Amino acid sequence: MRDSVEKLEKVRLQYRNGDCRTSTSRRSITTDVIPIAIRLARGERIALAPAVLAGIYSDLDRIRDLAVEECDKKS
């Protein structure tokens, strides 16, 4: 477990110093995730439900907007 925390700390420092590049790909890690990953690796409890629900609601808003656009195009 200590090794995992040390690896995450090393990655965090690399991102902070600009040594690692981020991309928009789903397979990449954004800098926003690193502090959360470190806290989870240390065994801290974090409420993830609000963030997950926010993502779901955001996606639902996009779906609704696309549906409205499609209806407007047909009118």
C-alpha positions as CSV (number, residue, x, y, z in Angstrom):
1,M,0.0,0.0,0.0
2,R,2.8,2.4,0.8
3,D,4.3,1.7,-2.6
4,S,1.0,2.8,-4.3
5,V,0.9,6.0,-2.3
6,E,4.5,6.8,-3.2
7,K,3.9,6.1,-6.9
8,L,0.8,8.4,-6.9
9,E,2.8,11.1,-5.1
10,K,5.5,10.8,-7.8
11,V,2.9,11.1,-10.5
12,R,1.3,14.1,-8.8
13,L,4.7,15.9,-8.6
14,Q,5.3,15.1,-12.3
15,Y,2.0,16.6,-13.3
16,R,2.6,19.7,-11.0
17,N,6.0,20.3,-12.7
18,G,4.6,19.8,-16.2
19,D,6.6,16.6,-16.9
20,C,3.5,14.7,-17.9
21,R,1.1,15.6,-20.7
22,T,-2.7,15.3,-20.3
23,S,-5.1,14.7,-23.2
24,T,-8.8,14.6,-23.7
25,S,-8.8,10.8,-24.2
26,R,-10.8,8.7,-21.8
27,R,-7.7,6.6,-21.2
28,S,-5.7,9.5,-19.8
29,I,-5.6,10.8,-16.3
30,T,-6.5,14.5,-15.7
31,T,-4.7,16.5,-13.1
32,D,-8.0,16.8,-11.2
33,V,-8.1,13.1,-10.4
34,I,-4.6,12.8,-8.9
35,P,-5.4,14.3,-5.5
36,I,-8.5,12.1,-5.2
37,A,-6.5,9.0,-6.1
38,I,-3.9,9.8,-3.5
39,R,-6.5,10.3,-0.8
40,L,-8.2,7.0,-1.8
41,A,-4.8,5.2,-1.8
42,R,-4.2,6.4,1.7
43,G,-7.5,4.9,2.8
44,E,-9.4,8.1,3.3
45,R,-13.1,8.0,2.7
46,I,-14.4,10.3,0.1
47,A,-18.1,10.9,-0.9
48,L,-18.0,10.2,-4.6
49,A,-21.8,10.1,-5.2
50,P,-22.2,13.9,-5.6
51,A,-19.6,14.0,-8.4
52,V,-21.1,10.9,-10.1
53,L,-24.6,12.4,-9.9
54,A,-23.3,15.7,-11.3
55,G,-21.8,13.9,-14.3
56,I,-25.1,12.0,-14.9
57,Y,-27.2,15.2,-14.7
58,S,-24.8,16.9,-17.1
59,D,-25.1,14.1,-19.6
60,L,-28.9,14.1,-19.2
61,D,-28.9,17.9,-19.9
62,R,-26.9,17.3,-23.1
63,I,-29.3,14.5,-24.2
64,R,-32.3,16.9,-23.6
65,D,-30.6,19.7,-25.6
66,L,-29.9,17.4,-28.5
67,A,-33.5,16.2,-28.4
68,V,-34.8,19.8,-28.4
69,E,-32.5,20.6,-31.4
70,E,-33.8,17.6,-33.3
71,C,-37.4,18.7,-32.6
72,D,-36.7,22.3,-33.7
73,K,-35.1,21.0,-37.0
74,K,-38.3,19.0,-37.8
75,S,-40.6,21.9,-37.2
